[in-house]
Amino acid sequence: MPERLSLIMIKITKDTTLAKILEKKGAEKILAKYNLPCLTCPMAKFEIGNLKLGQVCKMYGIDLDKVLKEINKK
C-alpha cells in the first residue's frame, strides 16, 4: 500500500516516463485529451519505460506546461 500512496503523491515532471505516469489513476485520460500519440502507437509499448513526457511533448508540439498542470492536479 505505501508504494501506491507514494505514486499518488509523486509530482510528474518533464523527466517522468510515460510508464510511470500511466500508473497514476486518471492519467491516461488526461494524456489522451492532449492527443498524445504514444498511447495508441504499437511501437511505443516497447519503449514506454524510456519515453519521457517532455520529449514526447516536444516531438509532437504538445503544450508540456498545460499537461503538467492538469496531471499534477489529480
N, C-alpha and C positions, 0 to 999 in steps of 0.2 A: 504493500500500500504506500509506503513512503516514496517509492520510485514514481508512482502515478501522481502523487501530490507535487513532487518537485517538477514534473513535466508541466503541470498546470501553471505553476508559478514561474517557470523559466521565461525569460524575456527573449523573444525572437529578434534576431538581428540580421543584417545582410549576409553574415557568415554562417547562419544556421542552415543545415542541409534540409532539403525537401523531405527526406525520410523522417527527420526529427520533427519537422513542422507538422507532418501528416499524423503524427501520434497525438497531437493536440485535438481535442474534441471540437468539431465545427470548423477546423482549419481548411479542410478540403473545399467546403462551400465558399469560403472567402477567396481562396485561390482560384476557384472556378469562376467566380464573379469577375475577376480581373483577366479572365481568358488565358490563364497560364497554360501553355500548350503541353507542358511536360506531364500533366495529369492524364492525358489521353494518348500520349506517344508511346508506342510499344517499346521503342529503344530506351526511353528514359527509365523504364522499370529496372533496367540493368545498371543504370548509373545514379539512381535516385539517392543513394547513400553518399554520393560525392557532389551532387549538384547543389550549389549554394543559392539561396534566394536572390542575393544581389546580382550574381552572374546571370541568372535566368531573366531577371527583370531587365537588366541592361541589354541582353541579346534580343529581347522581344519588345523593347520600348515600353515596358510596363512601369508605372509610377511606383517606385520602391517605397517612398515615404508614405503614400496612401495605404499600401498593402501592410506595411509595418504598423502603422497607426491602428488600422482596423483589427489586425490579427492579435495585437497585444492587448486589445480591449477585452477579449474573451477570457 
